[in-house]
Amino acid sequence: MKKILFLILVFLLNFVSCQTNIKSNMNTDAELIFTKELDKNISVECFVSNGNDNFAWEFKIKGKENKTVDKFKINKQKLQEYSPFANRPDFYKQLKVISVFKNGDNLVFLLDKFGQVDVQLYSLSGNGSKTIIPVKKYQLSPMDTELLGEDFQDVKLVNNTIYGLSKHLRGNSGLYYISMINLESKKALEAAVNVSSKDSVVDQKGDHKTIVQLEDSSSKSTGFGFKFLLLNNDLVDIEKNNSKFILTKISFKPSNIDKTKNINNIIE
């Protein structure tokens, strides 16, 4: 009987010790900002913590293997020097995870870092290094207590290329942007599409191939809105409320990125 009681006591002590270690290794202040199931074997979770001197982010994967993919931080003073809006409440939440994909042996993160949009590639079997592909930069716009930025309304991965549809929340209501990021060449291009302009090009061939279809948030949620069918030869077939609207020609160009003010320079 004494032996049984002793074993029970040992078990309880080990259990309490284990729970204490788990709690000590967890950041109880961490806030979950993004989660997505990539396939039946792997999902991703992203957290942010608001510390005394730094903001800290952690990207984790769960599944057959649970591990941290990346951890980084930004000093609060350096962030204030970087952006005039850094003193606003919850400004750190302007670092957003737009989407995450699993592409072969890589994890692909599309991030909005306070108006600087980057793709970050992580190898699932590598040494933890990451590759950053600059996509675009835009200006955050203050409005009352909010900061309005770029709203990525649809993002898809097709044949090693990320396609994104976005618009600035304080810009021209009819102006959309289509981003195209090639994960092999590590190059990003962008084209503007203005649905307010009803100028349509003449379809000379009529046998175009659809590369990807992107929908604005209204179309995705209600079925009524704009759909953009990106065709070969840089043509976009636009549908409005599920009806043919216009066929327009676009021009993909590299985004004008000011390399002298790069948020990655203050990320530790």
N, C-alpha and C positions, 0 to 999 in steps of 0.2 A: 504493500500500500504506500509506504514511504517512497519507494522507488518511482511509483506512478506519479505521486504528487511532485517529486523532484523533477521528473521529465516535463510535467505540465508547466512548472515554474520556469524551467529553462526555455520552453517554447514561447511562453508569454514574454519573457525578457528579450528574446531574439526578435519577436514580432514588434515589440515597442521600439527596439533599436532600429529595425528596418524602416518603420514608419517615420521615425525621427530623421533618418538619413534622407528619405525620399523628400520630406518637407523641406529639409535644409538645402537640397539641390534644386528645388523649384523656386522660381521667382513668383511669389504670390501676387505681386503688383502687375505682372505681365497681362496685357490685354490682347485677346485674340482678334486680329484684324482681317484675316482671310483664311478660308479653308476650302479645299476642293479635292474630290476623289478623282485621281488621274486614270486609274483603271482598278480592276478588282483586287490588285495586289499592292497598290500604293496610293497614299493620299498625302496632301501637303497641308501644313498649318504654319501660319505666320503670326508672330507676336511682337508687341512693342511695349517697352517699359519707360516710364517717366522717372528718372533718377534725380538726385540732387544736382549733379553737374552735367549729366549726359542723358540723351535719349538713346535707347538701345533696341535693336531689332534682332530677332532670331527666326530663321526659317528651318522648319523641321519636316521630315518625312516619317510616315508611319505605315506599317505593313509587315512584310516578311522581315524587314530590317528597319529598326527605329533609330534615327540618328539626326543630328543637327547638320544641315547643309551649309549654313552660313550664319555668322554672328558679326554684327558691326554696330558702331555707335557714332554719335555726333555730339561734340561738345556744345553746350547751350550758348556759350559766349561766341563761339565761332559761327554758329547758326544765325545769331543776331547780326553779326558782321556781314554775313552772306546775304540776308534778306531783310528788307525794311518791315516786313510783316511778322517777323519772328516773335514779337512781343504779344501778338494776339493769342487769346486762349485757344488751346488745342491746335496750335499751328503745326505741331509735329505730326498731326494726322494727315497733313497734306502729302506725306510720303505714303503712297498707296500702291498696293499690289493690284494691278489691273487684271492680270490673268497669269496662269501657269500651265505649261504643257509638258508632257513627256514625249520627247522626240528621240527615238532609238535609245541610246545609253545616256542621253542628256536630259536634264531638267532645264526648262526655258521659262524664265521669269520676265514678264513685261511690267516695268515699274515706272511710276510717276513720282519723281523725287523733287517736290516743291517747284514744279514747272519744267523740270528736265526729265524727259522720257528716255529710258534706256532699256535694252534687253540684256539680261544677264544669263549666261550659260554655265551650268554646273555639270560635271561628269559624275555619274552615279558610281563609277568604279575608279575614279581618278584619285588625285592626292588632295582634293579640296580646293584647288585653284578655280578661279572663275574668269570668264571672258565677258567683257562689257562691249556692247554695240550701241553707240549713240544713235538715237532716233530723231529727236526733235527737242526744241525748247520753245516755250511760250510764256507770256506774261500773266501772272495771277492778277485778277481784277478785284479790288475791294468793293464790297457792296453791303452797307450797314454792318452787321456783325459777321457776315460771311465773306469768304474768299472764293470767287468763281474761277474755275479753271477749265481745262480740257476734259470733256466727257467722252470716254471711249465707250461707244454704244454697242459695238460688236467686234469681236476679235476671233480670228480663225487661223489654224495652222494647216497649210496645204503644201505638200511636196517640199518640205524644208524651208518654207517661206511663211512668215506671219503676215496676215492682212488685217488691218484695223480700220474701223470707221469711227471718226470722232468729230466733235464740233465744240467750239468754245462757248461756254454757257452765257457769256456776255457779248458775243459777237453777232454777226449777221445771222439771223435765224435760218436763212436758207443756205448758208455756207457750210459744207461738210469737207472733211479731209480724209483721204484714203492713204494709209501708210502701207508700205511694202518692205519687209525686212527679210533679206536673204540670209539664212543661218549658215550657209556654206561660204559665201563670199564675205560675210560679215559687213554688209552694206545695207543702208536704209535709204529709201526714197519716199517722197510724198507728193500727192497731187490734190489740188483743190477742185471741188465740184459745187457749183452754185445752182440749186434747184429753183431759185427764183428766176433765173434766166431760162426762158423756154426755147432758146435757140437749139435746134436739132440738126445734126448732120445727116446727109443722105446716105442710106445704107447701100453701098455699091455692090456688095457681095451677098450678104444675107446668110453666109455659112460660117459665122463666127463661132468660136469655141468659148464657152463660159469657164473662166478660171476659178472664180469664187463668187458667192452671193453674200452680200452684207446687208443687214437690216438696221434701221434706226430703232431707238428704244420703243417708240410708239407702235411700230409694225410688229415688234417682237412681243409686246404685251397685249395688244388689242387686235392685231391683224390688219390695222389700218395705219398707213404711214408710208415711208419711202423704203424701197428695196433697190440696191445697187448691184447689178450684175456686171462684174468686171470681165470684159471680153479680151481676146487677143487684139493686137494692134492698138492698145491703149484706148479702147472704146468702152464706154459705160452705158449699159441699157438700164434706164431708171424707170421703175414702176411706182405709181402713186395710188394707194388704196386698191392694190391688186389689179390695176389697169395700166396699160402701156402709157408712158408719159413722154420721155424724150430719149433719144440716143445722142450722146455727146462725146466729144473727143477730149481726153485729158492728157496732161504732160507730167510725167514723174520726174522729180528733181530732188537732189539732196537737200535736206533741210538746212537752213542757215543757222549754224550752232556757234555761239560765242565760246571758243575754247579757253578764253582767259578767265571765264567765270564758270568753273565746272564744280558742281556739288560734290563730285567724287574726290576732290582735293581735300575736303574736310571730313571725309568719312574715314573712320579708323577701324 
